Amino acid sequence: MMTLQPYQFAKRVPELSPIGAAQASSRSDLIPFSYGTPSSDLFPYEELQAAATAAIIQEGRDALQYAGAGGPSVVQQWIANRSQLRSIHAKSNQVLVTYGSQQAIDHAARTLLEPGDHVWLEAPTYFGAVNTFKASEAILTSFPIDGDGLQIDLIEAALIDAVTKHQPIPKFIYVMPNFQNPGGVSLSLERRERLAQLAYHYNFFILEDDAYVELAFEREHLPAIYSFAPERTIYLSSFSKIIAPGIRLGWAIASEDVIRRLNTFFQGSKASVFSQEIVAQLFNQLSFEDQVNRLITTYRSNRDVMVAELRNYFDEELSFEIPDGGFFVWIQFPEGVNTAEFVQDAQERGVSFIAGNQFFITSEGARFARLSFSYCNEEQIKRGVKIFAEAYREYTKRS
């Protein structure tokens, strides 16, 4: 038998451990607060079944070809129309449908970055985007968030300092403006406008990742950053949180020139055209507003249960912003706590969560943790917070 020699893989591809929903567990009774995923019970299953059947019957073999049938154009136009609720006024040819918003992040990074270019982002931030930017060999710098989102005054000060010292400015700034992952906060209107002004003045792009925008518990929506800087913003969103992640459809909205460049990575094909045919048919089978209302009702109730249980078990021992939407509660323990040190014990007891250090590009975040309220039902949330508190109490005894 031949001896297998070591192989040198591309250095730009990091060796990563799975995080969150990717962390498979053999325990059927595990309460997964680590899963940043929608509730399976809220998928419009019957409507999707009817839509898939209609896609085959009405569109036939055309639906299975590279370009699909009529579905992709229907989906593009629906996205363009729906985006007007965020004050985004774009033509359908400014919409690129992708395999989830993660692929849109990847295409944007490949379009905008050369190795060694700079990317600025929030602290904390979504680790999936961080890994993509690292794979593009970008130099990453993070800036803190507060209750009103990314602190744009610190961004502006850093831009002024970089120009004064003849240092590089970012090729783009990555920001999640609504119900940020993991922080749960939203960027204020004033900060959205100011960031857009800075993008024009300093000539950088904004990568606006808006995956949770529909999940606004009070049904109030601020204008997208894109609306203030359409020539310097790539807006991203997804069907994953509002229909089902398994259909793997997200999108990017940008200027026609940027969309043309992003589209080159598809090499003439399109993203999952049969999924697009199904979604196009789904619009005829499903009241989208009813679906969104169902999601909001459930997730808002889940959030309220999680908040109440955290207060019951921890009182003032930890702090958090109550999110007005999305999937997550981002909790902060006192100084000296390291949540990574009781992740394993919590999982062995029956609940998973993600330690805060996973969401930072620097050695910070030890006293934070992200708990997701979206995947579990209310009874699981009650039991899960109790177990989480027990694991923490045991950790404090050891410390």
Secondary structure as GFF3:
##gff-version 3
##sequence-region A 1 399
A	DSSP	three_ten_helix	20	22	.	.	.	ID=ss1
A	DSSP	beta_strand	31	32	.	.	.	ID=ss2
A	DSSP	three_ten_helix	40	42	.	.	.	ID=ss3
A	DSSP	alpha_helix	45	59	.	.	.	ID=ss4
A	DSSP	three_ten_helix	60	64	.	.	.	ID=ss5
A	DSSP	alpha_helix	71	83	.	.	.	ID=ss6
A	DSSP	three_ten_helix	84	86	.	.	.	ID=ss7
A	DSSP	three_ten_helix	92	94	.	.	.	ID=ss8
A	DSSP	beta_strand	95	98	.	.	.	ID=ss9
A	DSSP	alpha_helix	100	112	.	.	.	ID=ss10
A	DSSP	beta_strand	118	123	.	.	.	ID=ss11
A	DSSP	alpha_helix	127	135	.	.	.	ID=ss12
A	DSSP	beta_strand	139	146	.	.	.	ID=ss13
A	DSSP	beta_strand	149	150	.	.	.	ID=ss14
A	DSSP	alpha_helix	152	164	.	.	.	ID=ss15
A	DSSP	beta_strand	172	175	.	.	.	ID=ss16
A	DSSP	alpha_helix	189	202	.	.	.	ID=ss17
A	DSSP	beta_strand	205	209	.	.	.	ID=ss18
A	DSSP	three_ten_helix	225	228	.	.	.	ID=ss19
A	DSSP	three_ten_helix	230	232	.	.	.	ID=ss20
A	DSSP	beta_strand	233	238	.	.	.	ID=ss21
A	DSSP	three_ten_helix	245	247	.	.	.	ID=ss22
A	DSSP	beta_strand	250	253	.	.	.	ID=ss23
A	DSSP	alpha_helix	256	263	.	.	.	ID=ss24
A	DSSP	three_ten_helix	264	266	.	.	.	ID=ss25
A	DSSP	alpha_helix	273	285	.	.	.	ID=ss26
A	DSSP	alpha_helix	288	314	.	.	.	ID=ss27
A	DSSP	beta_strand	319	320	.	.	.	ID=ss28
A	DSSP	beta_strand	328	332	.	.	.	ID=ss29
A	DSSP	three_ten_helix	339	342	.	.	.	ID=ss30
A	DSSP	alpha_helix	343	349	.	.	.	ID=ss31
A	DSSP	beta_strand	351	352	.	.	.	ID=ss32
A	DSSP	beta_strand	354	355	.	.	.	ID=ss33
A	DSSP	three_ten_helix	356	359	.	.	.	ID=ss34
A	DSSP	beta_strand	368	372	.	.	.	ID=ss35
A	DSSP	alpha_helix	378	398	.	.	.	ID=ss36
###
